[in-house]
Structures are given as structure tokens and as C-alpha cells.
Amino acid sequence: MKRIFSLLLITLMVVSCKNEPKTNYESEVEQTKDDVTEIAYASFGKEIIDDDALSTDRMLAHYSTMKVGDTLNAKMKGKITDVCSKKGCWMKLDMGNDKTVRVTFKDYGFFVPTDASGEVVINGKAFVKEISVDELKHYAEDAGESPEDIAKITEPEMAMSFEADGVLLKK
């Protein structure tokens, strides 16, 4: 009787240990891959995420109501049209309607690649400023414009500007 009881106890223990729930990890991984559509970005400056970024149309509407001295904390998406060819210390984004916004980087704390292009998300302060002739000529030199084109710059201009503290460059 003792042997039968021991044998029964051992059999129950073996059977109970084999009843692990079967998990199909491969299907869970596939489902997770389908659920998440992650866009890969290269990050520069302060770490930011691409959530809640304003479109260029919405930012253009904000810029149209601003005057020199106004600032707006903002995050926006845009497309790069030009980058400083020497260091990547500024870039221009297309705002539509033949308008661009000049983006500089807070305290020159970071730069973007000189060959940067495509979509970008920027976070920082939007403002309108008057750009002096000297500064316009400096930007023209950085962009690699000819001496003749640089000499044509004779008047300051009002410009939409943005000081970014963080940048996400779409890979």
C-alpha cells in the first residue's frame, strides 16, 4: 500500500509539472511588429519625440500673426531645403507658398549633418526677426553662393526663424 501510494504521488507530481501553458512567442512577436509602425530618426540635441508636432501649414498660420520680439514654444514637422555646407549649424525648412523658416540650434550646442535632407521634427522657439545684411551675407557664404549673388544682398529682411533645442532627422 505504501508503494502504491508513493508511486501514485510521484506520478501526480510528474504529470502536474508537465502542464505548462504553451506559448507561441513567434506569433506574439509578429503581432507586435504589425501593431507598431515605428519611424526611425537620428536625434540631435535634446531628446524629443515626434508626437504632437505641428504641420508647416499650422506653423505658417502662427508665424503670420507674430511680429518682431514675439516667441512661441513649438514642435513642428517639415522638409529640409538647405543646410549649412560648412558645419551643419543651420538649416532651412520648406513652409509652402515659396516660404522657408531658418532653423538655428540653441547655443550652437549641436549641429546636423551637412548632407541632411528629407523630413525632420524640430522642437524649440519660433520667432520672427529682422536679419541684417551682414548676417544674410554670412548665410549666403555658408550656403556656397557665388560672390556675385552675395554682392546683391543690400537690404535686411524679415524672416521666420526657429531656435531648435532638439531635432529628429528621419533616416
C-alpha positions in Angstrom: 0.0 0.0 0.0 2.8 2.3 0.8 4.5 1.6 -2.5 1.2 2.2 -4.4 0.7 5.5 -2.6 4.3 6.6 -3.3 4.0 5.6 -6.9 0.7 7.5 -7.3 2.3 10.6 -5.6 5.3 10.5 -7.9 3.1 10.0 -11.0 0.9 13.0 -10.0 4.0 15.2 -9.5 5.4 14.3 -12.9 2.1 14.9 -14.6 1.5 18.2 -12.9 5.0 19.5 -13.8 4.3 18.9 -17.5 1.2 21.0 -17.6 3.0 24.3 -18.5 0.9 26.6 -20.7 2.1 26.5 -24.2 3.0 29.9 -25.5 3.6 30.8 -29.2 6.1 33.5 -28.9 6.6 33.8 -32.7 3.0 34.8 -33.3 3.3 37.4 -30.4 6.4 38.9 -32.0 4.7 39.1 -35.4 1.6 40.7 -33.9 3.8 43.3 -32.1 5.6 44.1 -35.3 2.3 44.6 -37.1 0.9 46.8 -34.3 3.9 49.1 -34.1 4.8 51.3 -37.1 7.9 53.0 -35.8 9.7 55.6 -37.8 13.5 55.6 -37.3 15.0 59.0 -36.5 18.5 60.3 -35.9 18.3 62.5 -32.8 20.3 65.7 -32.3 20.3 68.0 -29.2 17.7 67.5 -26.5 15.9 64.2 -26.8 12.4 64.7 -28.2 9.6 62.6 -29.6 7.6 63.2 -32.8 4.2 63.3 -31.1 2.1 66.5 -31.3 4.3 68.1 -33.9 2.6 70.9 -35.8 2.4 70.8 -39.6 4.0 73.5 -41.7 0.6 74.9 -42.5 -0.3 75.4 -38.8 3.1 76.9 -38.1 2.8 79.3 -41.0 -0.6 80.4 -39.6 1.2 81.1 -36.2 4.1 83.0 -37.9 1.6 85.2 -39.8 0.3 86.6 -36.5 3.8 87.2 -35.0 5.9 90.3 -35.0 9.5 91.0 -34.1 10.0 90.1 -30.4 7.3 87.5 -30.2 8.3 83.9 -29.4 6.3 80.7 -29.4 7.4 77.4 -27.9 6.6 74.8 -30.6 7.3 71.5 -32.1 6.9 71.2 -35.9 7.4 68.8 -38.8 8.9 70.0 -42.0 11.1 69.2 -45.0 14.7 70.4 -45.2 15.5 72.5 -48.3 19.0 73.7 -47.3 21.8 73.1 -44.7 24.9 75.0 -43.8 27.6 73.3 -46.0 30.4 74.1 -43.6 29.3 72.7 -40.2 25.6 72.0 -40.4 25.0 74.9 -38.0 21.7 75.9 -39.6 19.1 74.6 -41.9 16.0 75.8 -43.8 12.7 74.1 -43.9 10.0 74.5 -46.6 6.9 76.2 -45.3 5.0 76.1 -48.6 4.0 79.2 -50.6 7.6 79.8 -51.5 8.4 80.5 -47.9 11.1 79.0 -45.7 12.0 79.1 -42.0 15.6 79.3 -40.9 16.5 76.9 -38.1 19.5 77.5 -35.8 20.5 75.3 -32.9 20.4 76.5 -29.3 23.7 77.9 -28.1 25.4 76.1 -31.0 25.2 73.1 -28.8 24.8 70.7 -31.7 24.7 70.5 -35.5 23.1 68.4 -38.1 24.9 66.6 -40.9 25.9 68.9 -43.8 24.2 66.5 -46.2 20.9 66.3 -44.2 17.8 66.2 -46.2 14.2 64.9 -46.1 11.7 65.1 -43.2 12.6 66.5 -39.8 10.9 67.2 -36.5 12.2 70.2 -34.5 11.4 71.4 -31.0 12.2 74.9 -29.7 11.2 78.5 -30.0 9.6 80.1 -33.1 10.1 83.8 -33.7 10.2 86.5 -36.4 13.3 88.6 -36.7 15.0 91.1 -38.9 18.1 89.7 -40.5 20.9 92.2 -41.0 22.8 92.5 -44.3 26.0 91.1 -42.7 24.1 88.1 -41.4 22.4 87.5 -44.7 25.8 87.6 -46.5 27.3 85.2 -43.9 24.4 82.7 -44.5 24.9 83.1 -48.3 28.6 82.2 -47.9 27.7 79.2 -45.8 25.3 78.0 -48.4 28.0 78.2 -51.0 26.5 81.0 -53.1 28.7 82.9 -55.6 30.3 86.2 -54.8 28.0 87.9 -57.3 24.9 86.7 -55.5 26.4 87.7 -52.2 27.1 91.2 -53.5 23.4 91.6 -54.5 22.4 91.4 -50.8 21.9 95.1 -49.8 18.8 95.2 -47.5 17.9 93.5 -44.3 14.9 91.2 -44.4 12.1 90.0 -42.1 12.4 86.2 -41.6 10.6 83.4 -39.9 13.2 81.8 -37.6 13.3 78.9 -35.2 15.8 78.1 -32.5 15.8 74.3 -32.0 16.8 72.6 -28.8 16.1 69.2 -30.3 15.9 67.7 -33.8 14.7 64.4 -35.2 16.0 63.7 -38.7 14.2 60.9 -40.5 16.6 58.1 -41.5 
